[in-house]
Amino acid sequence: MIIEVTKLNDTKILVNADAIECIEETPDTVVMFRSGRKIIIKESRQEIKNLVKSYMND
């Protein structure tokens, strides 16, 4: 399952939602992957949750 997110520099990237381990708001939204990699994105935790739910319902 691939979702599109926006990094802080306005670059849009596609991420594998199945590889996400957890998402924190600190207040920036930090996505942590199972590989140990972390990225900071503009979308909120709730927006990511909605993207994943929307994708699963299609």
CNS distance restraints for C-alpha pairs under 8 A (distance, minus, plus):
assign (resid   1 and name CA) (resid  16 and name CA) 5.66 0.50 0.50
assign (resid   1 and name CA) (resid  17 and name CA) 5.61 0.50 0.50
assign (resid   1 and name CA) (resid  18 and name CA) 6.30 0.50 0.50
assign (resid   1 and name CA) (resid  55 and name CA) 7.53 0.50 0.50
assign (resid   2 and name CA) (resid  14 and name CA) 6.19 0.50 0.50
assign (resid   2 and name CA) (resid  15 and name CA) 5.44 0.50 0.50
assign (resid   2 and name CA) (resid  16 and name CA) 4.58 0.50 0.50
assign (resid   2 and name CA) (resid  17 and name CA) 5.80 0.50 0.50
assign (resid   3 and name CA) (resid  14 and name CA) 5.51 0.50 0.50
assign (resid   3 and name CA) (resid  15 and name CA) 5.51 0.50 0.50
assign (resid   3 and name CA) (resid  16 and name CA) 6.54 0.50 0.50
assign (resid   3 and name CA) (resid  17 and name CA) 6.41 0.50 0.50
assign (resid   3 and name CA) (resid  51 and name CA) 6.97 0.50 0.50
assign (resid   3 and name CA) (resid  52 and name CA) 7.31 0.50 0.50
assign (resid   4 and name CA) (resid  12 and name CA) 6.62 0.50 0.50
assign (resid   4 and name CA) (resid  13 and name CA) 5.60 0.50 0.50
assign (resid   4 and name CA) (resid  14 and name CA) 4.45 0.50 0.50
assign (resid   4 and name CA) (resid  15 and name CA) 6.35 0.50 0.50
assign (resid   5 and name CA) (resid  12 and name CA) 5.70 0.50 0.50
assign (resid   5 and name CA) (resid  13 and name CA) 5.56 0.50 0.50
assign (resid   5 and name CA) (resid  14 and name CA) 6.34 0.50 0.50
assign (resid   5 and name CA) (resid  15 and name CA) 7.35 0.50 0.50
assign (resid   5 and name CA) (resid  41 and name CA) 6.72 0.50 0.50
assign (resid   5 and name CA) (resid  42 and name CA) 7.56 0.50 0.50
assign (resid   5 and name CA) (resid  43 and name CA) 6.80 0.50 0.50
assign (resid   6 and name CA) (resid  10 and name CA) 5.69 0.50 0.50
assign (resid   6 and name CA) (resid  11 and name CA) 5.61 0.50 0.50
assign (resid   6 and name CA) (resid  12 and name CA) 4.47 0.50 0.50
assign (resid   6 and name CA) (resid  13 and name CA) 6.27 0.50 0.50
assign (resid   6 and name CA) (resid  41 and name CA) 5.47 0.50 0.50
assign (resid   6 and name CA) (resid  42 and name CA) 5.63 0.50 0.50
assign (resid   6 and name CA) (resid  43 and name CA) 6.80 0.50 0.50
assign (resid   7 and name CA) (resid  11 and name CA) 5.32 0.50 0.50
assign (resid   7 and name CA) (resid  12 and name CA) 6.34 0.50 0.50
assign (resid   7 and name CA) (resid  13 and name CA) 7.41 0.50 0.50
assign (resid   7 and name CA) (resid  39 and name CA) 7.58 0.50 0.50
assign (resid   7 and name CA) (resid  40 and name CA) 6.16 0.50 0.50
assign (resid   7 and name CA) (resid  41 and name CA) 4.37 0.50 0.50
assign (resid   7 and name CA) (resid  42 and name CA) 5.97 0.50 0.50
assign (resid   8 and name CA) (resid  40 and name CA) 6.71 0.50 0.50
assign (resid   8 and name CA) (resid  41 and name CA) 5.63 0.50 0.50
assign (resid   8 and name CA) (resid  42 and name CA) 5.80 0.50 0.50
assign (resid  16 and name CA) (resid  20 and name CA) 7.19 0.50 0.50
assign (resid  17 and name CA) (resid  52 and name CA) 7.23 0.50 0.50
assign (resid  19 and name CA) (resid  33 and name CA) 5.58 0.50 0.50
assign (resid  19 and name CA) (resid  34 and name CA) 5.77 0.50 0.50
assign (resid  19 and name CA) (resid  35 and name CA) 7.86 0.50 0.50
assign (resid  20 and name CA) (resid  31 and name CA) 6.90 0.50 0.50
assign (resid  20 and name CA) (resid  32 and name CA) 5.98 0.50 0.50
assign (resid  20 and name CA) (resid  33 and name CA) 4.37 0.50 0.50
assign (resid  20 and name CA) (resid  34 and name CA) 6.10 0.50 0.50
assign (resid  21 and name CA) (resid  31 and name CA) 7.79 0.50 0.50
assign (resid  21 and name CA) (resid  32 and name CA) 5.61 0.50 0.50
assign (resid  21 and name CA) (resid  33 and name CA) 4.92 0.50 0.50
assign (resid  21 and name CA) (resid  34 and name CA) 5.22 0.50 0.50
assign (resid  22 and name CA) (resid  31 and name CA) 6.20 0.50 0.50
assign (resid  22 and name CA) (resid  32 and name CA) 5.39 0.50 0.50
assign (resid  22 and name CA) (resid  33 and name CA) 7.02 0.50 0.50
assign (resid  23 and name CA) (resid  29 and name CA) 6.82 0.50 0.50
assign (resid  23 and name CA) (resid  30 and name CA) 5.64 0.50 0.50
assign (resid  23 and name CA) (resid  31 and name CA) 4.60 0.50 0.50
assign (resid  23 and name CA) (resid  32 and name CA) 6.12 0.50 0.50
assign (resid  23 and name CA) (resid  45 and name CA) 6.34 0.50 0.50
assign (resid  24 and name CA) (resid  28 and name CA) 7.84 0.50 0.50
assign (resid  24 and name CA) (resid  29 and name CA) 5.61 0.50 0.50
assign (resid  24 and name CA) (resid  30 and name CA) 5.19 0.50 0.50
assign (resid  24 and name CA) (resid  31 and name CA) 6.65 0.50 0.50
assign (resid  24 and name CA) (resid  45 and name CA) 6.95 0.50 0.50
assign (resid  25 and name CA) (resid  29 and name CA) 4.38 0.50 0.50
assign (resid  25 and name CA) (resid  30 and name CA) 6.25 0.50 0.50
assign (resid  25 and name CA) (resid  44 and name CA) 7.34 0.50 0.50
assign (resid  25 and name CA) (resid  45 and name CA) 6.72 0.50 0.50
assign (resid  26 and name CA) (resid  30 and name CA) 7.45 0.50 0.50
assign (resid  28 and name CA) (resid  40 and name CA) 6.67 0.50 0.50
assign (resid  28 and name CA) (resid  41 and name CA) 7.18 0.50 0.50
assign (resid  28 and name CA) (resid  42 and name CA) 7.32 0.50 0.50
assign (resid  29 and name CA) (resid  40 and name CA) 5.61 0.50 0.50
assign (resid  29 and name CA) (resid  41 and name CA) 5.53 0.50 0.50
assign (resid  29 and name CA) (resid  42 and name CA) 6.61 0.50 0.50
assign (resid  29 and name CA) (resid  43 and name CA) 6.83 0.50 0.50
assign (resid  29 and name CA) (resid  44 and name CA) 5.93 0.50 0.50
assign (resid  29 and name CA) (resid  45 and name CA) 6.49 0.50 0.50
assign (resid  30 and name CA) (resid  38 and name CA) 6.62 0.50 0.50
assign (resid  30 and name CA) (resid  39 and name CA) 5.71 0.50 0.50
assign (resid  30 and name CA) (resid  40 and name CA) 4.53 0.50 0.50
assign (resid  30 and name CA) (resid  41 and name CA) 6.45 0.50 0.50
assign (resid  31 and name CA) (resid  38 and name CA) 5.55 0.50 0.50
assign (resid  31 and name CA) (resid  39 and name CA) 5.36 0.50 0.50
assign (resid  31 and name CA) (resid  40 and name CA) 6.29 0.50 0.50
assign (resid  31 and name CA) (resid  41 and name CA) 7.45 0.50 0.50
assign (resid  32 and name CA) (resid  36 and name CA) 6.55 0.50 0.50
assign (resid  32 and name CA) (resid  37 and name CA) 6.02 0.50 0.50
assign (resid  32 and name CA) (resid  38 and name CA) 4.55 0.50 0.50
assign (resid  32 and name CA) (resid  39 and name CA) 6.81 0.50 0.50
assign (resid  33 and name CA) (resid  37 and name CA) 5.43 0.50 0.50
assign (resid  33 and name CA) (resid  38 and name CA) 6.27 0.50 0.50
assign (resid  43 and name CA) (resid  47 and name CA) 5.94 0.50 0.50
assign (resid  43 and name CA) (resid  48 and name CA) 6.74 0.50 0.50
assign (resid  44 and name CA) (resid  48 and name CA) 6.45 0.50 0.50
assign (resid  45 and name CA) (resid  49 and name CA) 6.25 0.50 0.50
assign (resid  46 and name CA) (resid  50 and name CA) 6.15 0.50 0.50
assign (resid  47 and name CA) (resid  51 and name CA) 6.19 0.50 0.50
assign (resid  48 and name CA) (resid  52 and name CA) 6.26 0.50 0.50
assign (resid  49 and name CA) (resid  53 and name CA) 6.18 0.50 0.50
assign (resid  50 and name CA) (resid  54 and name CA) 5.92 0.50 0.50
assign (resid  51 and name CA) (resid  55 and name CA) 6.12 0.50 0.50
assign (resid  52 and name CA) (resid  56 and name CA) 6.18 0.50 0.50
assign (resid  53 and name CA) (resid  57 and name CA) 6.24 0.50 0.50
assign (resid  54 and name CA) (resid  58 and name CA) 6.52 0.50 0.50
